[in-house]
Amino acid sequence: MRNSEGLWNDGLTDDCKNNGQTTWIYNQGVVASGLAQLYVATGDASLLDEAELTLDATIAHKTRNGILKESCDDVANSTCNQDQAMFKGIWMKHLQYYLDAVPGSVSKYADFIGAQESAVVHYATGEGYAIENVWYGASQGGTTFSAQSQDSGLAAHICAAKYGPC
């Protein structure tokens, strides 16, 4: 299910081939933290290489200006549903789980984690500290505030509190 960019697509076809559908951000985090747990169970360090390939591919291909961006995120007209509004936060939580299992990689990802939290503070936090679903830039009227987007932004804050650069 991994594509040529190193990202995991959302499923398989009936004949067990990559379906080529969306590479949702949360899928990448879930795979990476799962591989870390397999490493803990087996001691097979090659699993960490695969996990970091996934994390690094997410950073390379699922960001705008270094900030996580879901394919449905748009500052002028976001089309994300409520599930999709949570995907960046799920990725951040699974990055935290990965680093819990592999603390030697914290320095590699600390600045990226800090950048996500900073973007949530500076771009995604609105009146009353409500957090919108788009982190990479200031809303131009197309972002949404919801319990799901709030939870997602809080996941970035929690990950940064534990593993950010400060």
C-alpha positions as CSV (number, residue, x, y, z in Angstrom):
1,M,0.0,0.0,0.0
2,R,3.1,2.3,0.1
3,N,3.4,4.4,-3.0
4,S,6.4,5.7,-4.8
5,E,6.7,8.8,-2.6
6,G,6.9,6.6,0.5
7,L,3.4,7.3,1.7
8,W,0.7,4.8,2.5
9,N,-2.5,5.0,0.4
10,D,-5.9,4.4,2.0
11,G,-6.5,0.8,0.9
12,L,-6.2,-2.0,-1.5
13,T,-8.0,-3.0,-4.7
14,D,-9.9,-6.3,-4.9
15,D,-6.8,-7.9,-6.3
16,C,-4.7,-6.7,-3.4
17,K,-2.9,-3.9,-5.1
18,N,-2.4,-0.3,-3.9
19,N,-5.7,1.5,-4.7
20,G,-4.0,4.8,-5.4
21,Q,-6.4,6.7,-3.3
22,T,-5.7,9.5,-0.9
23,T,-2.6,9.4,1.3
24,W,-4.3,10.7,4.4
25,I,-1.9,12.1,7.0
26,Y,-3.2,10.0,9.9
27,N,-2.4,6.8,8.0
28,Q,1.2,7.7,7.9
29,G,1.4,8.3,11.7
30,V,-0.5,5.1,12.6
31,V,1.9,3.0,10.4
32,A,5.0,4.7,12.0
33,S,3.9,4.2,15.6
34,G,2.9,0.6,14.8
35,L,6.3,-0.2,13.3
36,A,7.9,1.3,16.5
37,Q,5.9,-1.0,18.6
38,L,6.9,-4.0,16.4
39,Y,10.5,-2.9,16.9
40,V,10.0,-2.8,20.7
41,A,8.5,-6.4,20.5
42,T,11.1,-7.8,18.1
43,G,14.3,-5.7,18.4
44,D,14.3,-5.6,14.5
45,A,15.9,-2.1,13.8
46,S,14.9,-2.3,10.1
47,L,11.4,-1.5,11.3
48,L,12.6,1.9,12.5
49,D,14.1,2.6,9.1
50,E,10.7,1.9,7.5
51,A,8.9,4.0,10.1
52,E,11.2,7.0,9.5
53,L,10.8,6.6,5.8
54,T,7.1,7.1,6.4
55,L,7.5,10.0,8.8
56,D,10.0,11.7,6.5
57,A,7.8,11.2,3.4
58,T,4.9,12.8,5.3
59,I,7.1,15.8,6.1
60,A,8.3,16.0,2.5
61,H,5.0,15.5,0.7
62,K,2.1,16.4,3.1
63,T,3.2,19.9,4.2
64,R,3.0,23.4,2.9
65,N,5.8,25.7,4.1
66,G,6.8,23.0,6.6
67,I,3.3,22.7,8.1
68,L,1.1,19.7,7.9
69,K,-1.5,20.1,5.2
70,E,-4.3,17.6,4.5
71,S,-5.4,17.3,0.9
72,C,-8.8,18.9,1.8
73,D,-7.3,21.8,3.7
74,D,-7.6,25.2,2.1
75,V,-7.6,28.6,3.9
76,A,-10.2,29.9,1.5
77,N,-12.4,26.9,1.0
78,S,-11.6,23.8,3.2
79,T,-13.6,20.7,2.1
80,C,-12.5,18.6,5.1
81,N,-15.2,16.7,6.9
82,Q,-15.0,16.4,10.7
83,D,-13.0,13.1,10.5
84,Q,-10.5,14.7,8.2
85,A,-10.2,17.8,10.5
86,M,-8.6,15.4,13.1
87,F,-6.1,13.7,10.8
88,K,-3.1,16.1,11.5
89,G,-3.6,15.8,15.2
90,I,-3.8,12.0,15.0
91,W,-0.5,12.1,13.1
92,M,1.0,14.3,15.8
93,K,-0.2,11.9,18.5
94,H,1.3,8.9,16.7
95,L,4.6,10.8,16.2
96,Q,4.5,11.2,20.0
97,Y,3.9,7.4,20.4
98,Y,6.8,6.8,17.9
99,L,9.2,9.0,19.9
100,D,8.0,7.4,23.2
101,A,9.3,4.1,21.8
102,V,12.3,5.5,19.9
103,P,13.6,8.4,22.1
104,G,16.8,8.6,20.1
105,S,14.9,10.2,17.2
106,V,13.5,13.1,19.2
107,S,16.2,15.5,18.0
108,K,15.4,14.6,14.3
109,Y,11.8,15.7,14.7
110,A,11.8,18.3,17.5
111,D,12.0,21.4,15.2
112,F,9.2,20.0,13.0
113,I,7.0,19.4,16.1
114,G,7.7,23.0,17.3
115,A,6.8,24.4,13.9
116,Q,3.4,22.6,14.0
117,E,2.6,24.0,17.4
118,S,3.7,27.5,16.4
119,A,1.4,27.3,13.3
120,V,-1.5,26.2,15.4
121,V,-0.9,29.2,17.7
122,H,-0.3,31.8,15.0
123,Y,-2.6,30.6,12.2
124,A,-5.2,28.2,13.5
125,T,-6.1,29.7,16.9
126,G,-9.0,32.1,16.8
127,E,-11.3,34.0,19.1
128,G,-11.8,32.2,22.5
129,Y,-8.8,30.0,21.7
130,A,-10.8,27.9,19.3
131,I,-8.6,26.0,16.9
132,E,-9.6,25.7,13.2
133,N,-8.9,22.8,10.9
134,V,-6.2,24.5,8.8
135,W,-2.8,25.0,10.3
136,Y,-0.5,26.2,7.4
137,G,-1.9,29.7,7.0
138,A,-4.4,32.3,8.3
139,S,-8.0,31.7,7.4
140,Q,-9.4,33.5,4.4
141,G,-12.9,32.5,5.4
142,G,-12.8,28.9,4.4
143,T,-11.6,27.1,7.5
144,T,-13.8,25.6,10.2
145,F,-13.8,25.4,14.0
146,S,-15.1,22.2,15.6
147,A,-14.5,19.9,18.5
148,Q,-12.5,17.7,16.1
149,S,-10.3,20.6,14.9
150,Q,-9.8,21.7,18.6
151,D,-8.7,18.1,19.5
152,S,-6.3,18.0,16.6
153,G,-4.7,21.3,17.6
154,L,-4.4,20.2,21.2
155,A,-2.6,17.1,20.0
156,A,0.0,19.3,18.4
157,H,0.4,21.2,21.7
158,I,0.7,18.1,23.7
159,C,3.3,16.5,21.4
160,A,5.3,19.8,21.5
161,A,5.1,19.9,25.3
162,K,6.7,16.5,25.4
163,Y,9.1,16.6,22.4
164,G,9.2,20.1,20.9
165,P,12.4,22.2,20.8
166,C,11.7,24.2,24.0
